[in-house]
Amino acid sequence: MIQLFQQSDWQKNWLEAVKSEKIIGFVPTMGALHEGHLDLIRASNKQSDITVVSIFVNPTQFNNSEDYLNYPDTLNEDLERLRQEKVNFIYIPSAKEIYKESPLLSISFGHLESILEGAFRPGHFNGVGIVVSKLFNLIRPHYAFFGQKDLQQVGIIKKLITDLSFNIKLVVVPTRRESDGLAMSSRNLRLSPQERESAALLFHCLSNAKKELIAGKSWFEIHNKTLDDFKKNPLARLEYFNLVHPESFECYQEFDASQKSSICVACYIGNIRLIDNLPIIS
């Protein structure tokens, strides 16, 4: 039977479940669930005895207050999806419950805060690190499931688990895509029909770049062509399109088939910011 908790009754009841010595899988979400989230939940159901899903739109990881206020709210639909997936526990705390006071603590992730998402969203990873640490401490999972779409966030969580000695195994689940290749994201709900059509540009450029890299074309040429492709789309505004190491996030100037590499992209389609990535060699 599915159980739904807020923080006020979470610790009292959840500690009894923890004592049962069952394997606990945890899927943190901000709601507006889609098939990508469900892939995480299904992976947890396969590997765990108990699956916990949290729904919490974390205010401290938003750089733009308007983005936070406009984040899609589909709670009733989310709860029905979670029931269909036979999730064991749903945790829906309020912001006041998670942040009784404004946190004085901050978490630095070093160079990861000055590149890619860190460069364009200052303070974002500090907000992610604090809320994920809180959730890990409250839920005490054995496994935590995150999507590959947020590749740099995955790197952040790996560092968090290692440096703070959480006894948790991170499981990374491949990106779920729409039929035209667009990575599934809660933000897609905010795209107009015309913007949604333009958003296919992200995966088009990623997949073309991968194909051309493997065929031997230089990254310099590929990068310049991609810049031109984005400039031709009046609804698109590119922030970055980089070839990186998928763990250190060092940016490569040229492709080396002997090294792990992924292409990462971030852009605005209209007023909606989207990110994606594609492994070249993983």
C-alpha positions, -999 to +999 in steps of 0.1 A: +000+000+000+013+034-010+020+058+019+023+096+016+042+117+042+050+152+050+081+160+071+060+164+103+052+127+104+081+114+083+107+107+108+084+090+134+070+066+108+099+062+084+124+051+111+102+020+116+105+011+079+143+016+080+145-009+109+130-036+087+165-039+070+150-038+035+169-023+006+157+013+001+158+031-033+153+068-035+142+090-064+142+127-057+120+148-080+105+183-082+072+169-096+058+174-130+066+138-136+073+123-171+085+090-185+121+099-176+111+101-139+092+068-143+124+052-157+141+061-125+113+047-104+112+015-124+149+011-120+145+015-082+116-010-081+139-036-098+169-030-075+152-022-042+126-036-017+112-002-010+110+028-034+107+063-020+099+092-042+101+128-030+083+157-046+099+190-036+105+221-057+136+234-040+137+272-040+175+274-032+186+260-065+167+285-087+187+315-099+156+331-114+126+336-090+102+337-119+114+303-130+107+290-095+073+305-093+064+292-128+076+257-122+048+233-133+025+220-106+009+187-116+006+171-081-027+152-087-014+137-119+019+129-103+003+110-074-017+090-098+014+081-118+032+071-086+003+049-076+004+032-110+041+025-106+034+010-071+058+033-053+059+025-016+064+059-001+059+095-013+075+123+006+061+158+000+075+183+024+069+221+023+097+246+019+092+257+055+096+221+067+129+216+048+142+251+056+131+260+091+157+288+089+177+301+060+208+278+059+241+294+069+259+263+056+272+264+020+287+236+000+315+244-025+321+220-054+353+236-065+360+240-102+326+224-110+310+257-100+329+277-125+321+257-157+290+248-177+260+250-154+281+263-126+291+293-147+256+302-159+238+294-127+259+307-097+248+291-064+227+264-081+249+235-071+251+247-035+213+246-034+213+211-049+240+199-025+222+211+006+187+198-003+200+164-015+221+161+017+190+168+038+170+143+018+197+116+021+198+121+059+160+120+062+155+089+040+187+070+044+185+051+011+208+024-001+204+035-037+198+069-052+186+072-088+194+102-110+190+108-147+219+112-171+202+142-187+215+163-158+251+151-163+269+178-143+244+173-115+253+136-115+289+147-110+279+169-081+260+141-064+290+117-069+312+142-051+286+148-024+283+110-017+321+106-017+332+136+003+304+134+030+307+096+032+271+088+025+267+050+024+247+053-008+252+039-043+244+063-071+226+048-100+225+068-133+197+061-156+199+069-194+180+099-207+145+093-220+137+112-252+107+123-272+102+109-307+122+138-322+150+134-297+142+161-273+152+151-238+122+147-215+120+176-190+094+192-168+103+225-184+091+211-218+055+217-205+062+254-206+071+255-243+046+269-268+039+247-299+064+268-320+090+267-292+085+229-288+092+225-325+124+246-322+136+227-292+143+197-314+174+217-324+193+206-293+193+169-301+197+175-338+230+194-331+242+168-305+236+138-327+251+155-358+282+165-338+286+130-324+284+115-359+309+140-374+333+136-345+334+098-350+338+104-387+370+124-380+358+160-384+375+185-361+357+198-330+366+234-341+346+230-373+317+212-356+315+238-329+314+267-354+288+250-375+266+244-344+269+281-335+256+290-369+227+265-366+216+281-334+219+316-348+196+307-377+168+298-353+152+330-340+137+313-309+171+298-298+198+315-277+228+292-271+247+294-238+273+266-244+280+237-266+311+219-252+330+187-256+339+176-220+351+148-199+319+133-184+333+132-148+358+160-144+340+182-169+372+194-183+365+210-217+383+195-246+395+215-276+398+184-298+383+149-298+405+120-286+389+085-291+410+072-262+394+095-237+359+095-222+339+123-236+304+138-239+289+168-256+269+192-233+245+219-244+224+246-227+202+271-245+171+291-242+142+283-265+121+314-260+122+321-223+127+284-213+162+272-205+169+236-216+200+214-212+210+181-227+241+160-233+252+130-254+280+106-246+305+101-273+328+076-255+316+067-219 
